């Protein structure tokens, strides 16, 4: 598998991601081939979709103030995290453990890093729809069959540092079911799935970096995936009851679940 980081101008609110990618691709001297995958940073997607929240316009609730005091967070920031979360389970100083779109993620994916002054950037409102839209636009522009994966970073239980996470993908099957295949000694695998989209996201995130690298795109070539629409990329999600980690977390006094989200 080959990966090519593509530097780009900073993506601003309302910018066309397809145009930004084509410009970055042209500057690199590379050309897209059929069955390439374009990894896109989630913040670039949110910025292009104008999904930015100004903290000065946020009015913290009593719950946000409570969580802010307990976990040393600005109450306005805590409120945005609550607005974006499907559930809050607990936290450590500066970070809440939340459930967002079926993922256990820090702060609902909301980040102040690389956001405009006094603002934060949540995940795209509908990452799966965003990935599909980006793929279709790039297919039309480039006249190639490609896949798209939207990448953010996450932490792993009991490990220091971030790794890449695929919050959505389009154009290829994001998970490979390896059950029934045999290992080196002829034993059949019983529970193994391979998280292909997450693996691609992890590799791309190494090149994208975490600060001011201005690499919102990585061109991925030769990924061991099956192209085609198949299942939606949210088929990557595992129910809480089946998750080794999340199924073990007892409810906290402030745990809540929401059906709808209301952003300030």
C-alpha positions, 0 to 999 in steps of 0.5 A: 500500500502506498500513501501520498500526503497532499499539502493544501491551503487552509480549508475555509468555511464554504470552500469546495473540498473537491476543488481543494483536493484537485488543487493539492493533487495538481501541485504534487504532480500526482494523478489519481488512478482507479481504486485509489482512496482519498483520506480527508481530515474531518476538520476540513470536511466540517470547515467546508460545510461551515460546521463551526461553533463560536463559544461566545454564542454558547450558553452553558446549562447547569449540567455543562457547568457541573461537568466543567467544574468536575473535569476542569473544562470551560463550561461553554466547551462542555456545553458544545460537547454535550450538544454533540454527544449521544451519551456522556460516561465520565472523563478526566481533566479536560476530556469527557468520554462520550458516545457519538454516532456509535463511537466511544470518543473524546469530547464528542469529536469536538476540538479547539485545535486548528479552529478559528479563535474562540471557536470549536469544530465538531464532526460533520453533521452527517459524516456518511452523507459527507463521505458519499458526497465527496466521493461523487464529486471527485468521481465526476471531476476526476472520472475515476473510481475512487473511495473516500474515508473521513479521518479523525484521531482518537485515543485507545484504552490504556495507550498513550497517544492518538491513532486514526479513526475512520468516522465514515467511508464511501466506495469500498467495504470498510470491514472484512469478515474473516470468520471461517477462514483458517489460520496457519495451523488450519484452525477456523477463525470464529470472531475476527473482523478486520477494520479496513477503513480504520487501518487506512485512517490510521496510516493516513493520520500518521501523515496528516499530523496533529498540529499545523502540517496543513495536510488535509488529504492523503492519497492511498493506493493499493489498499487491500479492500473490496470496492463497491457500495455494499453496506453503509460505513456505519456497519463498522459500529459495534453495539455497546453490549458486544463491546469488550470495553464499553460494556464494562463501564457502569452508568455514572450519575450524569450519564444521559442519552439523547434522541435529538441534538439542539446546537446553540 
